[in-house]
Amino acid sequence: MAEYFPSFSGDGEHIVFSARYGSSNPADVQINVFAMDANGGDVRKLTDMNTVEEFGVWIE
């Protein structure tokens, strides 16, 4: 798994990021957007598509 493009919430309490994971076969790789607490807890998958989902950002 590789995590990238982190974006912090305005209060710094949460992070949204993209993650690439799955098989070593490029055809089976998934890329989705996740969120978690800034301390690394409560990781939540925000997207679950058969397409590439990335570049999540906080907008307030």
N, CA, C and O atoms as a printed pandas DataFrame, in Angstrom:
     atom_number atom_name residue_name chain_id  residue_number  x_coord  y_coord  z_coord
0              1         N          MET        A               1    0.854   -1.179    0.000
1              2        CA          MET        A               1    0.000    0.000    0.000
2              3         C          MET        A               1    0.891    1.230    0.000
3              4         O          MET        A               1    1.922    1.266    0.671
4              5         N          ALA        A               2    0.486    2.227   -0.752
5              6        CA          ALA        A               2    1.200    3.506   -0.782
6              7         C          ALA        A               2    0.196    4.620   -0.545
7              8         O          ALA        A               2   -0.836    4.684   -1.214
8              9         N          GLU        A               3    0.492    5.494    0.400
9             10        CA          GLU        A               3   -0.380    6.634    0.692
10            11         C          GLU        A               3    0.278    7.894    0.156
11            12         O          GLU        A               3    1.499    8.038    0.217
12            13         N          TYR        A               4   -0.538    8.814   -0.373
13            14        CA          TYR        A               4    0.009   10.046   -0.924
14            15         C          TYR        A               4   -1.051   11.126   -1.011
15            16         O          TYR        A               4   -2.234   10.865   -0.792
16            17         N          PHE        A               5   -0.631   12.330   -1.327
17            18        CA          PHE        A               5   -1.473   13.525   -1.449
18            19         C          PHE        A               5   -2.303   13.798   -0.197
19            20         O          PHE        A               5   -3.525   13.919   -0.294
20            21         N          PRO        A               6   -1.672   13.898    0.982
21            22        CA          PRO        A               6   -2.447   14.192    2.181
22            23         C          PRO        A               6   -2.978   15.629    2.170
23            24         O          PRO        A               6   -2.331   16.539    1.652
24            25         N          SER        A               7   -4.151   15.811    2.743
25            26        CA          SER        A               7   -4.749   17.133    2.894
26            27         C          SER        A               7   -5.339   17.205    4.296
27            28         O          SER        A               7   -6.168   16.376    4.671
28            29         N          PHE        A               8   -4.908   18.206    5.073
29            30        CA          PHE        A               8   -5.340   18.336    6.457
30            31         C          PHE        A               8   -6.592   19.204    6.566
31            32         O          PHE        A               8   -6.767   20.159    5.809
32            33         N          SER        A               9   -7.454   18.860    7.513
33            34        CA          SER        A               9   -8.629   19.684    7.793
34            35         C          SER        A               9   -8.158   21.023    8.344
35            36         O          SER        A               9   -7.027   21.139    8.814
36            37         N          GLY        A              10   -9.015   22.026    8.288
37            38        CA          GLY        A              10   -8.666   23.359    8.761
38            39         C          GLY        A              10   -8.222   23.396   10.210
39            40         O          GLY        A              10   -7.370   24.204   10.580
40            41         N          ASP        A              11   -8.795   22.523   11.038
41            42        CA          ASP        A              11   -8.417   22.497   12.455
42            43         C          ASP        A              11   -7.248   21.546   12.726
43            44         O          ASP        A              11   -6.811   21.420   13.870
44            45         N          GLY        A              12   -6.735   20.873   11.683
45            46        CA          GLY        A              12   -5.601   19.976   11.840
46            47         C          GLY        A              12   -5.919   18.656   12.516
47            48         O          GLY        A              12   -5.011   17.886   12.831
48            49         N          GLU        A              13   -7.195   18.385   12.743
49            50        CA          GLU        A              13   -7.602   17.177   13.463
50            51         C          GLU        A              13   -7.743   15.942   12.567
51            52         O          GLU        A              13   -7.713   14.816   13.062
52            53         N          HIS        A              14   -7.897   16.145   11.246
53            54        CA          HIS        A              14   -8.154   15.029   10.329
54            55         C          HIS        A              14   -7.315   15.176    9.067
55            56         O          HIS        A              14   -6.890   16.272    8.702
56            57         N          ILE        A              15   -7.086   14.036    8.409
57            58        CA          ILE        A              15   -6.329   14.007    7.162
58            59         C          ILE        A              15   -7.127   13.199    6.148
59            60         O          ILE        A              15   -7.673   12.147    6.480
60            61         N          VAL        A              16   -7.196   13.686    4.921
61            62        CA          VAL        A              16   -7.749   12.917    3.811
62            63         C          VAL        A              16   -6.568   12.630    2.879
63            64         O          VAL        A              16   -5.719   13.497    2.671
64            65         N          PHE        A              17   -6.512   11.425    2.319
65            66        CA          PHE        A              17   -5.373   11.046    1.482
66            67         C          PHE        A              17   -5.789    9.981    0.477
67            68         O          PHE        A              17   -6.824    9.335    0.641
68            69         N          SER        A              18   -4.992    9.801   -0.548
69            70        CA          SER        A              18   -5.196    8.746   -1.530
70            71         C          SER        A              18   -4.325    7.557   -1.152
71            72         O          SER        A              18   -3.263    7.728   -0.554
72            73         N          ALA        A              19   -4.770    6.356   -1.496
73            74        CA          ALA        A              19   -3.980    5.153   -1.247
74            75         C          ALA        A              19   -4.079    4.217   -2.441
75            76         O          ALA        A              19   -5.155    3.982   -2.991
76            77         N          ARG        A              20   -2.934    3.696   -2.820
77            78        CA          ARG        A              20   -2.843    2.711   -3.903
78            79         C          ARG        A              20   -2.569    1.374   -3.224
79            80         O          ARG        A              20   -1.638    1.265   -2.425
80            81         N          TYR        A              21   -3.370    0.356   -3.533
81            82        CA          TYR        A              21   -3.214   -0.931   -2.872
82            83         C          TYR        A              21   -3.761   -2.051   -3.750
83            84         O          TYR        A              21   -4.438   -1.802   -4.748
84            85         N          GLY        A              22   -3.461   -3.269   -3.370
85            86        CA          GLY        A              22   -3.959   -4.441   -4.084
86            87         C          GLY        A              22   -2.833   -5.318   -4.576
87            88         O          GLY        A              22   -1.729   -5.312   -4.032
88            89         N          SER        A              23   -3.126   -6.056   -5.595
89            90        CA          SER        A              23   -2.207   -7.028   -6.181
90            91         C          SER        A              23   -0.999   -6.345   -6.808
91            92         O          SER        A              23   -1.032   -5.148   -7.097
92            93         N          SER        A              24    0.062   -7.110   -7.015
93            94        CA          SER        A              24    1.211   -6.572   -7.745
94            95         C          SER        A              24    0.921   -6.481   -9.241
95            96         O          SER        A              24    1.693   -5.879   -9.988
96            97         N          ASN        A              25   -0.175   -7.069   -9.673
97            98        CA          ASN        A              25   -0.618   -6.966  -11.062
98            99         C          ASN        A              25   -1.273   -5.597  -11.257
99           100         O          ASN        A              25   -2.284   -5.314  -10.614
100          101         N          PRO        A              26   -0.725   -4.737  -12.128
101          102        CA          PRO        A              26   -1.274   -3.390  -12.307
102          103         C          PRO        A              26   -2.759   -3.368  -12.662
103          104         O          PRO        A              26   -3.450   -2.399  -12.347
104          105         N          ALA        A              27   -3.254   -4.404  -13.302
105          106        CA          ALA        A              27   -4.677   -4.451  -13.671
106          107         C          ALA        A              27   -5.579   -4.606  -12.450
107          108         O          ALA        A              27   -6.771   -4.303  -12.517
108          109         N          ASP        A              28   -5.023   -5.072  -11.343
109          110        CA          ASP        A              28   -5.818   -5.310  -10.132
110          111         C          ASP        A              28   -5.608   -4.268   -9.044
111          112         O          ASP        A              28   -6.169   -4.398   -7.956
112          113         N          VAL        A              29   -4.822   -3.250   -9.308
113          114        CA          VAL        A              29   -4.534   -2.220   -8.315
114          115         C          VAL        A              29   -5.752   -1.314   -8.129
115          116         O          VAL        A              29   -6.438   -0.982   -9.096
116          117         N          GLN        A              30   -6.011   -0.924   -6.901
117          118        CA          GLN        A              30   -7.092    0.015   -6.600
118          119         C          GLN        A              30   -6.496    1.293   -6.033
119          120         O          GLN        A              30   -5.485    1.261   -5.331
120          121         N          ILE        A              31   -7.124    2.409   -6.340
121          122        CA          ILE        A              31   -6.748    3.701   -5.759
122          123         C          ILE        A              31   -8.026    4.340   -5.248
123          124         O          ILE        A              31   -8.953    4.589   -6.019
124          125         N          ASN        A              32   -8.078    4.607   -3.950
125          126        CA          ASN        A              32   -9.248    5.204   -3.328
126          127         C          ASN        A              32   -8.830    6.309   -2.369
127          128         O          ASN        A              32   -7.645    6.494   -2.089
128          129         N          VAL        A              33   -9.820    7.038   -1.871
129          130        CA          VAL        A              33   -9.598    8.131   -0.934
130          131         C          VAL        A              33  -10.011    7.661    0.459
131          132         O          VAL        A              33  -11.063    7.048    0.643
132          133         N          PHE        A              34   -9.154    7.966    1.435
133          134        CA          PHE        A              34   -9.380    7.599    2.830
134          135         C          PHE        A              34   -9.294    8.846    3.698
135          136         O          PHE        A              34   -8.728    9.859    3.287
136          137         N          ALA        A              35   -9.856    8.770    4.900
137          138        CA          ALA        A              35   -9.715    9.829    5.899
138          139         C          ALA        A              35   -9.315    9.174    7.215
139          140         O          ALA        A              35   -9.638    8.013    7.468
140          141         N          MET        A              36   -8.616    9.925    8.039
141          142        CA          MET        A              36   -8.245    9.426    9.368
142          143         C          MET        A              36   -8.014   10.599   10.304
143          144         O          MET        A              36   -7.860   11.741    9.872
144          145         N          ASP        A              37   -7.994   10.294   11.591
145          146        CA          ASP        A              37   -7.633   11.296   12.585
146          147         C          ASP        A              37   -6.156   11.643   12.402
147          148         O          ASP        A              37   -5.385   10.820   11.908
148          149         N          ALA        A              38   -5.761   12.834   12.789
149          150        CA          ALA        A              38   -4.372   13.269   12.636
150          151         C          ALA        A              38   -3.405   12.387   13.430
151          152         O          ALA        A              38   -2.219   12.330   13.105
152          153         N          ASN        A              39   -3.891   11.708   14.452
153          154        CA          ASN        A              39   -3.023   10.819   15.238
154          155         C          ASN        A              39   -2.899    9.429   14.618
155          156         O          ASN        A              39   -2.231    8.562   15.181
156          157         N          GLY        A              40   -3.536    9.203   13.463
157          158        CA          GLY        A              40   -3.439    7.926   12.756
158          159         C          GLY        A              40   -4.557    6.948   13.052
159          160         O          GLY        A              40   -4.575    5.848   12.500
160          161         N          GLY        A              41   -5.489    7.327   13.911
161          162        CA          GLY        A              41   -6.602    6.435   14.259
162          163         C          GLY        A              41   -7.833    6.664   13.398
163          164         O          GLY        A              41   -7.884    7.614   12.617
164          165         N          ASP        A              42   -8.810    5.804   13.538
165          166        CA          ASP        A              42  -10.115    5.900   12.886
166          167         C          ASP        A              42  -10.001    6.077   11.363
167          168         O          ASP        A              42  -10.552    7.025   10.805
168          169         N          VAL        A              43   -9.290    5.169   10.703
169          170        CA          VAL        A              43   -9.139    5.224    9.240
170          171         C          VAL        A              43  -10.452    4.796    8.594
171          172         O          VAL        A              43  -11.010    3.753    8.933
172          173         N          ARG        A              44  -10.940    5.614    7.657
173          174        CA          ARG        A              44  -12.193    5.349    6.956
174          175         C          ARG        A              44  -11.991    5.440    5.448
175          176         O          ARG        A              44  -11.382    6.391    4.959
176          177         N          LYS        A              45  -12.493    4.467    4.719
177          178        CA          LYS        A              45  -12.451    4.469    3.261
178          179         C          LYS        A              45  -13.635    5.301    2.761
179          180         O          LYS        A              45  -14.788    4.982    3.052
180          181         N          LEU        A              46  -13.350    6.363    2.012
181          182        CA          LEU        A              46  -14.403    7.273    1.565
182          183         C          LEU        A              46  -14.942    6.943    0.180
183          184         O          LEU        A              46  -16.088    7.265   -0.132
184          185         N          THR        A              47  -14.127    6.306   -0.648
185          186        CA          THR        A              47  -14.579    5.924   -1.984
186          187         C          THR        A              47  -14.386    4.427   -2.158
187          188         O          THR        A              47  -13.511    3.832   -1.529
188          189         N          ASP        A              48  -15.194    3.822   -3.005
189          190        CA          ASP        A              48  -15.077    2.392   -3.282
190          191         C          ASP        A              48  -15.590    2.152   -4.695
191          192         O          ASP        A              48  -16.660    1.578   -4.894
192          193         N          MET        A              49  -14.817    2.597   -5.662
193          194        CA          MET        A              49  -15.223    2.529   -7.064
194          195         C          MET        A              49  -14.303    1.597   -7.842
195          196         O          MET        A              49  -13.233    1.226   -7.360
196          197         N          ASN        A              50  -14.715    1.229   -9.020
197          198        CA          ASN        A              50  -13.871    0.440   -9.921
198          199         C          ASN        A              50  -12.999    1.343  -10.776
199          200         O          ASN        A              50  -12.327    0.878  -11.697
200          201         N          THR        A              51  -13.012    2.624  -10.473
201          202        CA          THR        A              51  -12.190    3.597  -11.188
202          203         C          THR        A              51  -11.145    4.155  -10.227
203          204         O          THR        A              51  -11.200    3.887   -9.027
204          205         N          VAL        A              52  -10.214    4.913  -10.737
205          206        CA          VAL        A              52   -9.200    5.545   -9.900
206          207         C          VAL        A              52   -9.839    6.730   -9.186
207          208         O          VAL        A              52  -10.365    7.638   -9.830
208          209         N          GLU        A              53   -9.793    6.720   -7.879
209          210        CA          GLU        A              53  -10.333    7.800   -7.051
210          211         C          GLU        A              53   -9.179    8.360   -6.242
211          212         O          GLU        A              53   -8.647    7.670   -5.373
212          213         N          GLU        A              54   -8.784    9.587   -6.505
213          214        CA          GLU        A              54   -7.675   10.176   -5.766
214          215         C          GLU        A              54   -7.803   11.687   -5.716
215          216         O          GLU        A              54   -8.748   12.256   -6.262
216          217         N          PHE        A              55   -6.860   12.328   -5.069
217          218        CA          PHE        A              55   -6.778   13.783   -4.936
218          219         C          PHE        A              55   -7.890   14.358   -4.069
219          220         O          PHE        A              55   -8.453   15.398   -4.409
220          221         N          GLY        A              56   -8.215   13.710   -2.965
221          222        CA          GLY        A              56   -9.180   14.265   -2.021
222          223         C          GLY        A              56   -8.587   15.476   -1.309
223          224         O          GLY        A              56   -7.412   15.460   -0.943
224          225         N          VAL        A              57   -9.373   16.514   -1.110
225          226        CA          VAL        A              57   -8.922   17.703   -0.385
226          227         C          VAL        A              57  -10.020   18.171    0.555
227          228         O          VAL        A              57  -11.205   17.959    0.300
228          229         N          TRP        A              58   -9.613   18.811    1.645
229          230        CA          TRP        A              58  -10.566   19.417    2.577
230          231         C          TRP        A              58  -10.973   20.769    2.018
231          232         O          TRP        A              58  -10.119   21.562    1.619
232          233         N          ILE        A              59  -12.274   21.037    1.986
233          234        CA          ILE        A              59  -12.783   22.352    1.575
234          235         C          ILE        A              59  -13.716   22.821    2.686
235          236         O          ILE        A              59  -14.670   22.136    3.056
236          237         N          GLU        A              60  -13.417   23.991    3.198
237          238        CA          GLU        A              60  -14.257   24.534    4.283
238          239         C          GLU        A              60  -14.698   25.920    3.938
239          240         O          GLU        A              60  -15.411   26.552    4.717
